[in-house]
Amino acid sequence: MSQAENPERLRPGREVTVEDVRQLMGASTPHFALQLRERIRALIKALPPEHPARVEGEREIARLNRIAFAGEVRGHEAEPGLDPLPSLSEGFQRDEPL
């Protein structure tokens, strides 16, 4: 996964939509969270604060920051006897503004 964006999304005069943000969110996992965060940040940076796509994008950026450093559990918790992997967030906090 790279931080390169689909050229169609960046075409001059094309309005960014909530669906654009949601398409990027679909691939979100802790492994790719920081790359996706940057792609969403670039996509919404020119939008006004009240724009629906910016609101959705900022909410997703916050979630991506959380899962990038703390991980994410989907499905069920680890099975008895298996230790979870340590969190990357222990002793490290990162909160970048838009």
C-alpha positions as a Markdown table, in Angstrom:
| # | Residue | x | y | z |
|---|---|---|---|---|
| 1 | Met | 0.0 | 0.0 | 0.0 |
| 2 | Ser | 1.3 | 3.4 | -0.8 |
| 3 | Gln | 0.2 | 6.9 | -0.1 |
| 4 | Ala | -0.4 | 7.5 | -3.8 |
| 5 | Glu | -4.0 | 8.5 | -4.5 |
| 6 | Asn | -6.3 | 7.6 | -7.3 |
| 7 | Pro | -5.9 | 10.4 | -9.8 |
| 8 | Glu | -9.7 | 10.5 | -10.4 |
| 9 | Arg | -10.2 | 11.5 | -6.8 |
| 10 | Leu | -7.8 | 14.4 | -7.2 |
| 11 | Arg | -9.1 | 15.7 | -10.5 |
| 12 | Pro | -9.5 | 19.5 | -10.4 |
| 13 | Gly | -13.1 | 20.6 | -9.9 |
| 14 | Arg | -14.2 | 17.2 | -8.6 |
| 15 | Glu | -16.0 | 17.4 | -5.2 |
| 16 | Val | -14.7 | 15.1 | -2.5 |
| 17 | Thr | -17.5 | 12.9 | -1.1 |
| 18 | Val | -18.1 | 10.9 | 2.1 |
| 19 | Glu | -18.0 | 7.9 | -0.2 |
| 20 | Asp | -14.4 | 8.7 | -1.2 |
| 21 | Val | -13.4 | 8.7 | 2.5 |
| 22 | Arg | -15.3 | 5.5 | 3.1 |
| 23 | Gln | -13.6 | 3.7 | 0.2 |
| 24 | Leu | -10.3 | 4.5 | 1.8 |
| 25 | Met | -11.5 | 3.4 | 5.2 |
| 26 | Gly | -12.5 | 0.0 | 3.9 |
| 27 | Ala | -8.8 | -1.2 | 3.8 |
| 28 | Ser | -8.0 | 0.0 | 7.3 |
| 29 | Thr | -6.0 | -2.3 | 9.5 |
| 30 | Pro | -3.3 | -1.4 | 12.1 |
| 31 | His | -0.7 | -2.3 | 9.5 |
| 32 | Phe | -1.8 | 0.2 | 7.0 |
| 33 | Ala | -3.4 | 2.8 | 9.3 |
| 34 | Leu | -0.8 | 5.5 | 9.0 |
| 35 | Gln | -0.7 | 5.3 | 5.2 |
| 36 | Leu | -4.5 | 5.5 | 5.0 |
| 37 | Arg | -4.5 | 8.4 | 7.6 |
| 38 | Glu | -2.2 | 10.4 | 5.3 |
| 39 | Arg | -4.3 | 9.6 | 2.2 |
| 40 | Ile | -7.5 | 10.7 | 3.9 |
| 41 | Arg | -5.7 | 13.8 | 5.3 |
| 42 | Ala | -4.6 | 14.9 | 1.8 |
| 43 | Leu | -8.1 | 14.2 | 0.4 |
| 44 | Ile | -9.9 | 16.4 | 2.9 |
| 45 | Lys | -7.4 | 19.2 | 3.6 |
| 46 | Ala | -9.0 | 21.7 | 1.3 |
| 47 | Leu | -12.6 | 21.1 | 2.5 |
| 48 | Pro | -14.3 | 23.5 | 4.9 |
| 49 | Pro | -14.6 | 22.3 | 8.5 |
| 50 | Glu | -18.4 | 21.6 | 8.2 |
| 51 | His | -18.1 | 19.6 | 5.0 |
| 52 | Pro | -19.6 | 16.1 | 5.5 |
| 53 | Ala | -16.5 | 14.4 | 3.9 |
| 54 | Arg | -14.2 | 16.4 | 6.2 |
| 55 | Val | -16.2 | 15.5 | 9.3 |
| 56 | Glu | -16.1 | 11.8 | 8.3 |
| 57 | Gly | -12.4 | 12.0 | 7.4 |
| 58 | Glu | -11.4 | 13.6 | 10.7 |
| 59 | Arg | -13.4 | 10.9 | 12.6 |
| 60 | Glu | -11.6 | 8.2 | 10.6 |
| 61 | Ile | -8.2 | 9.9 | 11.1 |
| 62 | Ala | -8.7 | 9.7 | 14.9 |
| 63 | Arg | -9.7 | 6.0 | 14.7 |
| 64 | Leu | -6.7 | 5.3 | 12.5 |
| 65 | Asn | -4.4 | 6.9 | 15.0 |
| 66 | Arg | -5.8 | 4.7 | 17.7 |
| 67 | Ile | -5.5 | 1.4 | 15.9 |
| 68 | Ala | -2.0 | 2.3 | 14.5 |
| 69 | Phe | -0.5 | 2.5 | 17.9 |
| 70 | Ala | -2.9 | 0.4 | 20.1 |
| 71 | Gly | -4.0 | -2.3 | 17.6 |
| 72 | Glu | -7.5 | -3.5 | 17.1 |
| 73 | Val | -9.4 | -6.6 | 18.0 |
| 74 | Arg | -11.9 | -8.0 | 15.5 |
| 75 | Gly | -14.0 | -11.0 | 16.2 |
| 76 | His | -13.1 | -12.7 | 19.5 |
| 77 | Glu | -10.3 | -12.1 | 22.1 |
| 78 | Ala | -7.2 | -14.2 | 22.1 |
| 79 | Glu | -7.7 | -17.8 | 23.1 |
| 80 | Pro | -6.8 | -18.9 | 26.7 |
| 81 | Gly | -3.1 | -19.5 | 27.1 |
| 82 | Leu | -2.1 | -17.1 | 24.3 |
| 83 | Asp | -0.5 | -13.8 | 25.2 |
| 84 | Pro | -1.6 | -10.8 | 23.2 |
| 85 | Leu | 1.2 | -8.9 | 21.3 |
| 86 | Pro | 2.3 | -5.8 | 23.2 |
| 87 | Ser | 0.9 | -2.5 | 22.1 |
| 88 | Leu | 3.1 | -0.1 | 20.2 |
| 89 | Ser | 1.4 | 2.7 | 22.1 |
| 90 | Glu | 3.2 | 1.9 | 25.4 |
| 91 | Gly | 5.4 | 4.8 | 26.1 |
| 92 | Phe | 4.6 | 6.5 | 22.8 |
| 93 | Gln | 1.8 | 8.9 | 21.9 |
| 94 | Arg | 1.4 | 10.6 | 18.6 |
| 95 | Asp | -1.4 | 13.1 | 17.9 |
| 96 | Glu | -0.8 | 15.2 | 14.8 |
| 97 | Pro | -3.2 | 18.0 | 13.9 |
| 98 | Leu | -4.6 | 18.2 | 10.3 |
